[in-house]
Amino acid sequence: MEVIYQTGGVRKVVNPALLVIACDPRALEPVMDYTPHERALLDSLQNFTFYTTCLRVYPRTAQERVVILAPDIVESQTGLVQGYRNETAKQWGLPVANAAATNVVTTYQMVGVGGPSDPATLAAQRDAFLDSPPSWWPFQPGRYEIVQVDEDQDGDIHPAVNPLATPYFDQFTFDALAAGAPWRWLDLQGENDTVYVHASTCFESVLHCWSYLNILLGAKPELLSAAKDSAIVVIGAGVSGLLFAQRFIDAGYRNVTLLEQTNRFAGKTHSLQVPDQGGTSIAELGTCYLSPAYDDMVQALSEFTVGNARIPVAHGTGRGIVVGDTVMSFGDYGLMVACQYLGYGWPCSQADQDLAYLELVKAAGIYVALRFEIFGTVDGVMPVSRPAGDPYGIFSKTFAQYLDDNGMGALTGYLIYAYQVQGYGDLDKIPAYYGLVWVTPDMAWPFGETSGVTAWAKGWEDVWDQMVAKRRLNIQLNTEVIAIRR
C-alpha cells in the first residue's frame, strides 16, 4: 500500500497497514483505482444537496415557534427556502427573541438528486425569498445580513463557512438496496487493507457513523490485529474520520494520520458562534440535533462533552408546520393528516379526532412490531445481517407505500415531520428501508408534545474540538492526495 500526498508544499509518501476512506469515496476517483465490486457500489450511490445560511434578521410579528418547516417545499426539493430555525429563540427563549431588535436564524434549502445545486442558484433563491417572503416568515422583508464570524479550531482561527453548501444523504437506489448494497460494503471491508467509514456506508447522521463503527469492528475484529505502531492513514477529517481515529487511538494505535483537503476538520459540522443578546448563540449549519436514540453514543463520548450540556429544542408547540398560509403545531398537523387519511376531513368533530387517536396508537404499535421483526433491534442502525428477501417490501416499496400496505398510513403526518422535513427524502419516493433505519420506535410515537429533541449548548463542533485536543489527533489540513496504490 502506498499513499502519496502533498501538504505545506511538501510531498510525502507513506505505506500504511490500513487505509481508511472517511470522505465520499467518489471524491478519490481521480487518484485511486477501485475494484469492480467497489465500483458497482459507488455507481449506485446518489445524493441530495443541502444549503444553509445563518442570517441576522429583524422581527415584524410576534413569534410562537422556534422551528418552522414547510413540507410541500421540502417535497419539491428544488432549492427553495423550506423553513428555518430561530437560533436566538433556541438559545434564549421565545420571549427574549420577540423582545429583541434582531434575531439570528438559520434557513434551510434542499435540492434533490440531479437538481440545480450550484451555490449561486441557491443563494439567488434564498435572496428572492427574503426580499418577498411568505406570510409565515415573521421577519421584515428585504432586511437581513449574512452572518460573518470566525471559527476557532484547536487554536487555529479562520473565517467560518457561511452559507454552507454540502452533499447530503448519500443513498442507494431501489435496485442496489434489493441487491444488498449496504451489506456488500460490509463484506468488502478490509479487502486490500481498505476500510470505508463515510456516511454513505450506513446513513447520514453522527449517530449512524458511530453505530456503524461498532458494527464494523464487531464484524471484522481482524481490523484491530495489526501491530500498534503500524501506520494508519485516514482520508477525511470529518465526523466519521475523527470517530475512527479516536477509536483506534483508544485501542492503542500510535501512528494514525488524518489527511484533510480543506482548512478545517469536523466535515459537515459547522457550529457558528454568533454574538447575540449580549452573549453567544450557536447556529448549526450542518450537524444539529440529538434525540433519545443518541444516549448511548453520548455516554460513550462523554469525555468530549465536558461543559457542553444538552438543551431542549422546540418542544411541543415550538415546532411549526406550514399548511397553505397558516402555521400549525407539529401535533395538530399530524392529527389533521391522520383525520384526512381516515376520511374524517378537517376540521372534524372531537369524536372523529378520538377515533383518529385510537388509529394512531394502533399504527404506532404495528410500526414498532414490524420494525423489530425486520431489523431484530429497536435502535437506529442498519441490522448487521441483511433481512432475508424483501420483507414487507422494504427494498422495493416507498416509505409511504410500506405504511399504507401495512395499516400505518395514519402516521404519515407525524413521519413527514420525523423523516421528510429532516432532509432524508419524500415519503413517496424514498425506499422504505431508509425510513425504518431513521425512524426508531421512540420517534414513531405520534404524540410528540414532549419531544426528546435536543442540541448541544456549545454546539457539535465543541465535541470534535475536545476530541482533537484530548486525543492529540494528527490532522494534516490543506492536503492534496496525489495517488493511492493498493
C-alpha positions in Angstrom: 0.0 0.0 0.0 1.3 3.4 -0.9 -0.3 6.8 -0.3 1.3 9.9 -1.9 0.1 13.3 -0.7 1.2 16.9 -0.5 0.8 19.3 2.4 2.5 22.6 3.1 4.3 22.4 -0.2 6.0 19.1 0.8 5.4 15.8 -1.0 5.1 12.8 1.3 4.9 9.0 0.8 3.5 6.7 3.4 2.9 2.9 3.4 0.0 2.3 5.7 -1.1 -1.0 7.1 -4.6 0.2 6.8 -6.2 2.9 4.6 -9.5 4.4 5.9 -11.7 6.2 3.5 -13.7 8.6 5.6 -14.6 11.0 2.8 -17.0 10.4 0.0 -15.2 7.6 -1.9 -16.3 9.1 -5.2 -14.1 12.2 -4.5 -11.0 9.9 -4.8 -11.8 8.5 -8.2 -9.1 10.5 -10.0 -6.3 9.1 -7.7 -7.5 5.7 -6.7 -8.4 2.6 -8.7 -11.4 0.7 -7.4 -12.2 -3.0 -7.7 -15.2 -3.9 -9.9 -17.2 -4.7 -6.7 -16.3 -1.3 -5.2 -17.1 0.4 -8.5 -20.5 -1.2 -8.7 -21.4 0.2 -5.3 -20.1 3.6 -6.0 -22.0 3.8 -9.2 -25.3 3.1 -7.5 -25.0 5.9 -4.9 -26.8 9.2 -5.3 -27.3 12.2 -3.0 -29.2 15.4 -2.2 -27.6 18.8 -1.7 -28.2 20.8 1.5 -27.8 24.6 1.6 -28.0 26.5 4.9 -27.4 30.2 5.7 -27.1 31.9 9.1 -28.8 35.3 9.0 -29.4 38.3 11.3 -33.0 39.3 10.8 -35.5 41.8 12.2 -38.8 40.6 13.7 -42.0 42.1 12.4 -44.6 40.0 14.2 -44.8 38.0 17.5 -43.3 34.5 17.1 -44.8 31.4 18.6 -42.3 28.9 17.1 -38.6 28.1 17.3 -38.6 26.0 14.1 -40.9 26.3 11.1 -40.8 23.9 8.2 -42.9 23.7 5.0 -43.4 20.0 4.0 -44.7 20.9 0.5 -41.5 22.8 -0.3 -39.3 20.1 1.2 -41.1 17.6 -1.0 -40.3 19.5 -4.2 -36.5 19.5 -3.4 -36.0 22.4 -5.8 -33.7 24.5 -3.6 -36.4 26.9 -2.4 -36.3 28.0 1.3 -38.2 25.3 3.1 -38.0 26.7 6.7 -35.8 28.0 9.4 -34.6 27.5 13.0 -34.5 30.6 15.2 -31.2 30.3 17.0 -31.9 33.2 19.3 -35.1 31.6 20.5 -33.3 28.2 20.8 -30.6 29.8 22.9 -32.5 32.4 24.9 -36.2 31.5 24.6 -39.1 32.9 22.6 -39.9 35.9 24.9 -36.3 37.1 24.5 -36.4 36.6 20.7 -39.7 38.5 20.5 -38.4 41.4 22.5 -35.1 41.7 20.7 -34.3 44.1 17.9 -32.7 41.3 15.8 -32.7 37.6 15.8 -30.2 35.0 14.5 -31.8 32.4 12.3 -30.6 29.5 10.0 -32.5 28.9 6.8 -32.7 25.5 5.0 -32.8 24.7 1.3 -32.7 21.2 -0.2 -32.0 20.0 -3.8 -33.0 16.5 -5.0 -30.9 14.1 -7.0 -29.6 15.8 -10.1 -31.2 19.1 -9.4 -29.6 22.6 -9.8 -27.3 22.6 -6.7 -24.7 25.3 -7.6 -24.3 27.8 -4.7 -25.1 30.9 -6.9 -28.5 29.5 -7.8 -29.3 28.6 -4.3 -28.2 32.0 -3.0 -30.4 33.7 -5.6 -33.4 31.6 -4.5 -32.7 32.5 -0.8 -32.5 36.2 -1.6 -35.7 36.2 -3.6 -37.4 34.5 -0.6 -36.0 37.1 1.9 -37.0 40.1 -0.3 -40.5 38.9 -0.8 -41.3 36.3 1.9 -44.5 34.3 2.5 -46.7 35.2 5.4 -45.2 32.5 7.7 -41.9 34.3 7.7 -42.1 36.5 10.8 -39.3 38.9 9.9 -39.1 42.1 7.9 -38.9 41.6 4.1 -35.6 42.6 2.5 -33.9 43.4 5.7 -31.2 40.9 6.7 -27.4 40.3 6.9 -25.5 37.2 6.3 -23.5 36.5 9.5 -19.7 36.5 9.3 -17.8 35.2 12.3 -14.5 33.4 12.9 -14.1 29.8 13.8 -11.5 28.6 16.3 -10.5 25.0 15.9 -7.7 23.9 18.3 -6.2 27.4 18.3 -6.4 27.9 14.5 -8.7 30.9 13.8 -10.2 31.3 10.4 -13.4 32.6 8.9 -16.3 30.3 9.5 -18.1 28.9 6.4 -21.5 30.6 5.8 -23.5 29.8 3.8 -22.8 26.1 3.7 -23.5 24.0 0.5 -22.8 20.3 1.0 -23.7 16.9 -0.5 -26.3 15.3 1.8 -27.6 11.8 2.5 -25.8 9.5 0.1 -28.3 6.8 -0.6 -28.5 3.6 -2.7 -31.1 3.2 -5.4 -34.0 0.7 -5.0 -32.2 -1.9 -7.2 -29.0 -1.5 -5.2 -30.8 -2.0 -1.9 -32.6 -5.0 -3.2 -29.1 -6.4 -4.2 -27.9 -5.9 -0.6 -25.6 -2.9 -1.2 -25.1 -1.8 2.5 -24.1 -5.4 3.4 -21.9 -5.8 0.4 -20.0 -2.8 1.7 -19.7 -4.6 5.0 -18.4 -7.7 3.3 -15.8 -5.7 1.4 -14.4 -4.0 4.5 -10.7 -4.8 5.0 -10.1 -6.1 1.5 -6.9 -4.6 0.0 -6.3 -3.2 3.5 -9.0 -0.6 2.9 -11.9 0.4 5.1 -14.8 2.6 4.2 -16.5 4.6 7.1 -18.1 7.5 5.3 -21.8 8.1 5.9 -22.6 6.6 2.5 -21.9 3.1 4.1 -24.8 3.5 6.5 -26.8 6.7 6.8 -26.2 10.5 7.3 -26.2 11.2 11.0 -23.4 11.3 13.6 -25.2 8.5 15.4 -25.2 6.2 12.4 -21.5 6.9 11.7 -20.7 6.0 15.4 -23.0 2.9 15.3 -21.5 1.7 12.0 -18.1 1.7 13.7 -19.5 -0.6 16.3 -20.9 -2.9 13.6 -17.7 -2.8 11.6 -15.3 -3.7 14.4 -17.7 -6.3 15.7 -18.0 -8.0 12.3 -14.3 -7.5 11.4 -12.2 -7.8 14.6 -9.1 -8.5 12.4 -9.0 -4.8 11.6 -7.5 -4.4 15.1 -4.9 -7.1 14.6 -2.0 -5.1 13.1 0.9 -4.0 15.2 0.2 -1.0 17.4 3.0 1.0 15.7 1.6 0.3 12.2 0.8 3.4 10.1 -2.9 4.1 9.6 -4.0 6.7 7.1 -7.5 8.2 7.4 -8.6 10.3 4.4 -11.1 12.9 5.6 -11.2 14.6 9.0 -15.0 14.9 9.1 -17.1 13.2 11.8 -16.6 9.6 10.6 -12.8 10.1 10.2 -12.5 11.7 13.7 -14.6 8.9 15.3 -12.5 6.2 13.6 -9.2 7.8 14.6 -10.3 8.2 18.2 -11.4 4.6 18.3 -8.1 3.3 17.0 -6.0 5.5 19.3 -8.0 4.3 22.2 -7.2 0.7 21.1 -3.5 1.5 21.4 -2.5 2.6 17.9 0.2 5.3 17.9 0.6 6.2 14.3 -2.7 7.5 13.0 -2.7 10.3 10.5 -5.8 12.1 9.1 -5.5 13.8 5.7 -8.0 16.6 5.2 -8.4 18.5 1.9 -9.8 21.7 3.5 -8.5 24.1 6.1 -10.7 22.7 8.9 -11.8 19.5 10.5 -15.3 18.4 11.5 -16.7 18.0 8.0 -20.4 18.9 7.9 -20.4 20.1 11.5 -20.3 23.9 11.4 -21.2 25.5 14.8 -21.1 29.2 14.3 -20.6 31.2 17.5 -22.7 34.3 16.8 -22.8 37.4 19.1 -26.4 37.7 20.1 -28.4 39.3 23.0 -25.2 40.2 25.0 -23.9 36.6 24.7 -23.4 33.9 22.1 -26.0 31.9 20.1 -24.9 28.7 18.4 -26.0 28.4 14.8 -25.6 24.9 13.5 -25.3 24.9 9.7 -24.8 21.2 9.5 -24.9 18.6 12.3 -27.6 20.0 14.7 -29.9 17.8 16.7 -29.8 14.8 19.1 -32.7 12.5 20.2 -33.0 9.8 22.9 -31.5 7.4 20.4 -28.2 9.2 20.9 -28.0 8.5 24.6 -25.6 5.5 24.4 -23.3 7.4 22.0 -23.3 10.5 24.2 -22.3 8.4 27.2 -19.5 6.7 25.2 -18.2 10.1 24.1 -18.8 11.9 27.5 -15.1 12.7 27.8 -15.5 15.1 24.9 -18.7 16.8 26.1 -17.4 18.4 29.3 -19.2 21.6 29.9 -21.4 21.1 26.9 -25.0 20.4 28.1 -27.9 19.1 26.0 -30.6 21.7 25.8 -34.2 21.2 24.5 -35.2 22.4 21.1 -38.7 23.4 20.1 -40.6 21.1 22.3 -44.4 20.9 21.8 -45.9 23.8 20.0 -42.5 25.3 19.3 -42.3 23.2 16.2 -44.4 24.7 13.4 -45.6 23.1 10.1 -46.6 25.3 7.2 -50.0 24.4 5.7 -51.1 26.9 3.0 -50.9 30.3 4.6 -51.1 29.1 8.2 -48.6 27.5 10.6 -49.8 24.6 12.7 -48.1 22.9 15.6 -46.5 19.6 15.0 -49.1 17.7 17.0 -52.1 19.4 15.3 -50.5 18.7 11.8 -50.1 15.0 12.5 -53.7 14.7 13.8 -55.0 16.6 10.8 -53.3 14.4 8.3 -54.5 11.3 10.2 -58.1 12.5 10.1 -57.9 13.3 6.4 -56.3 9.9 5.7 -59.1 8.2 7.6 -61.8 10.1 5.7 -63.0 12.3 8.5 -61.9 15.6 6.8 -60.5 18.6 8.7 -61.7 20.2 10.8 -63.7 17.4 12.3 -65.6 16.5 15.4 -64.0 15.6 18.7 -65.5 12.1 18.3 -63.7 11.7 15.0 -60.4 13.0 16.5 -60.7 10.5 19.3 -61.1 7.7 16.7 -58.1 9.0 14.8 -56.1 8.9 18.0 -57.0 5.3 18.5 -55.9 4.5 14.9 -52.6 6.3 15.5 -51.9 4.2 18.6 -52.7 1.1 16.6 -50.5 2.2 13.7 -47.6 3.0 16.1 -47.9 -0.5 17.6 -47.8 -2.1 14.2 -44.7 0.0 13.2 -42.7 -0.9 16.3 -43.6 -4.6 16.0 -42.8 -4.9 12.2 -39.6 -2.9 12.6 -38.4 -5.2 15.4 -39.4 -8.3 13.3 -37.4 -7.0 10.3 -34.4 -5.5 12.0 -34.2 -7.5 15.2 -33.4 -4.4 17.2 -35.0 -1.2 18.5 -32.0 1.0 17.8 -31.5 3.3 14.8 -28.8 1.4 12.9 -28.8 -1.0 10.0 -29.1 -4.6 11.0 -25.8 -6.5 11.0 -27.3 -9.1 8.7 -29.3 -8.3 5.6 -33.0 -9.1 6.2 -33.8 -12.2 4.1 -35.6 -11.5 0.8 -37.6 -8.3 0.7 -39.7 -8.4 3.9 -42.8 -6.3 3.6 -41.3 -4.6 0.6 -38.7 -2.5 2.5 -36.4 -2.5 -0.5 -38.9 -2.3 -3.3 -41.6 0.0 -1.9 -41.5 3.6 -1.0 -41.9 4.5 2.7 -45.4 5.8 2.0 -46.3 2.5 0.2 -44.9 0.5 3.1 -47.0 2.4 5.6 -50.2 2.2 3.6 -49.8 -1.5 2.8 -49.3 -2.4 6.4 -52.0 -0.4 8.1 -49.9 2.5 9.2 -51.0 5.3 6.8 -52.4 7.3 9.7 -48.8 8.0 10.9 -48.0 9.8 7.7 -48.2 13.4 9.0 -46.0 12.6 12.0 -43.5 10.9 9.9 -43.4 13.7 7.4 -42.0 15.8 10.3 -39.9 13.0 11.8 -38.4 11.9 8.4 -39.2 14.0 5.4 -38.6 17.5 6.7 -35.3 16.4 8.2 -34.0 16.2 4.6 -34.0 12.4 4.1 -36.3 12.4 1.1 -40.0 12.4 0.2 -42.0 9.5 1.8 -43.5 8.9 -1.7 -40.1 8.5 -3.3 -37.6 7.1 -0.8 -37.2 3.4 -0.2 -38.9 2.2 3.0 -35.6 0.8 4.3 -34.2 4.2 4.9 -37.3 5.3 6.7 -37.1 2.3 9.0 -33.4 3.0 9.7 -34.1 6.6 10.8 -37.5 6.4 12.5 -36.8 4.4 15.6 -39.7 3.2 17.8 -39.5 6.2 20.1 -39.8 8.5 17.1 -42.8 6.6 15.7 -44.9 7.5 18.8 -47.3 10.1 17.4 -48.0 12.2 20.4 -44.8 14.3 20.4 -45.7 17.3 22.5 -42.8 16.4 24.9 -40.3 15.6 22.2 -36.8 14.5 23.2 -35.1 16.6 20.6 -32.1 18.4 22.0 -29.0 20.3 20.9 -25.6 21.0 22.4 -25.4 24.3 24.2 -21.9 24.9 22.8 -22.6 23.2 19.5 -21.5 19.9 18.0 -18.2 21.4 16.9 -17.1 21.7 20.6 -17.4 17.9 20.8 -14.9 17.5 18.0 -12.7 20.2 19.3 -12.4 18.4 22.6 -11.7 15.1 20.8 -9.0 16.5 18.7 -7.3 18.2 21.6 -7.6 15.3 24.1 -6.5 12.6 21.7 -3.9 14.9 20.1 -5.1 13.8 16.7 -2.6 14.2 13.9 -4.6 16.1 11.2 -2.9 17.3 8.1 -5.0 20.2 6.7 -4.9 21.6 3.2 -3.7 18.3 2.0 -3.9 17.0 -1.6 -3.9 13.3 -2.1 -1.9 12.6 -5.3 -2.0 8.9 -5.6 -3.2 5.8 -3.8 -1.8 2.4 -4.9 -3.2 -0.7 -3.2 
